[in-house]
């Protein structure tokens, strides 16, 4: 068992160790504080270097293009108004001359009186149509008959309400039955020609009398020629 002397020496060493440790910590703190104060004093004494101010050059706007001077506009020559010189007249004569220069005012036309009865137009005179002639035993429209039919077509187209009848006639030669057929073909040829010229078929009727109704009763070529015809009449 340790003795009392040993315990005392151990306590003494332990105390020395604690004192050494405490003294070391305190000295470190003091040194640190002194270093901090010297650092602060050195930072305060040092003067910071002046910072050069950035030079900003102002932007100069480009000069606008110079406008060319406009050419001088010459004023239009002023034409003097014509001076009307009136002769010196007495006032009544001047007024009379001015009235003669002014055109007369149009006279108003009175409006026609309204009537409940319809207006009756005067009847137009009926223009006669011309006949055409044929060769012996033929029903073809001849060249001299074409202008006649053209004139008849113009009259009929101007009077669309008028109805006509085309009669076919023959001379005395031949039988009655044959001449009836020949007369009908002559009337049909004239009607067809008028239709080609623009006359409506509803405006035309045909019939045949053959040799039963002659226009001339003499026994000659001239008389027979006058009977070979297409006769136009109104019903």
QUITAPE-V100363 format. One record per pair of residues at least 24 apart in sequence whose ideal C-beta (glycine too) atoms are under 8 Angstrom apart, sorted by the first residue. I is the first residue (numbers start at 0). J is the second residue. If there is no record, write none. Layout:
BEGIN
I,J / I,J
END
This chain:
BEGIN
125,158 / 125,161 / 125,233 / 126,154 / 128,154 / 128,155 / 128,163 / 128,231 / 128,232 / 129,231 / 130,228 / 130,229 / 130,230 / 130,231 / 131,189 / 131,228 / 131,229 / 132,224 / 132,225 / 132,227 / 132,228 / 133,185 / 133,227 / 133,228 / 133,229 / 134,227 / 135,170 / 135,172 / 135,223 / 135,227 / 136,173 / 136,181 / 138,181 / 138,184 / 138,185 / 138,187 / 138,188 / 139,188 / 140,188 / 140,189 / 140,192 / 145,192 / 148,189 / 148,192 / 148,193 / 148,196 / 149,196 / 151,193 / 151,231 / 152,193 / 152,196 / 152,197 / 152,198 / 155,193 / 155,198 / 155,202 / 156,197 / 156,198 / 159,199 / 159,202 / 161,202 / 161,233 / 162,202 / 162,203 / 162,204 / 162,233 / 162,234 / 163,202 / 163,203 / 163,204 / 163,231 / 163,232 / 163,233 / 163,234 / 164,203 / 164,204 / 164,205 / 164,206 / 164,231 / 164,232 / 164,233 / 164,234 / 165,189 / 165,190 / 165,203 / 165,204 / 165,205 / 165,206 / 165,229 / 165,230 / 165,231 / 166,205 / 166,206 / 166,207 / 166,208 / 166,212 / 166,229 / 166,230 / 166,231 / 166,232 / 167,205 / 167,206 / 167,207 / 167,208 / 167,209 / 167,229 / 168,208 / 168,209 / 168,210 / 168,212 / 168,213 / 168,214 / 168,226 / 168,227 / 168,228 / 168,229 / 168,230 / 169,209 / 169,210 / 169,226 / 169,227 / 170,210 / 170,213 / 170,222 / 170,223 / 170,224 / 170,226 / 170,227 / 171,210 / 171,213 / 171,218 / 171,223 / 171,226 / 172,210 / 172,223 / 173,210 / 175,209 / 175,210 / 175,211 / 177,209 / 178,209 / 178,210 / 179,207 / 179,208 / 179,209 / 180,207 / 181,207 / 181,209 / 182,207 / 182,208 / 182,209 / 183,207 / 185,227 / 185,228 / 185,229 / 186,229 / 188,229 / 189,229 / 204,234
END
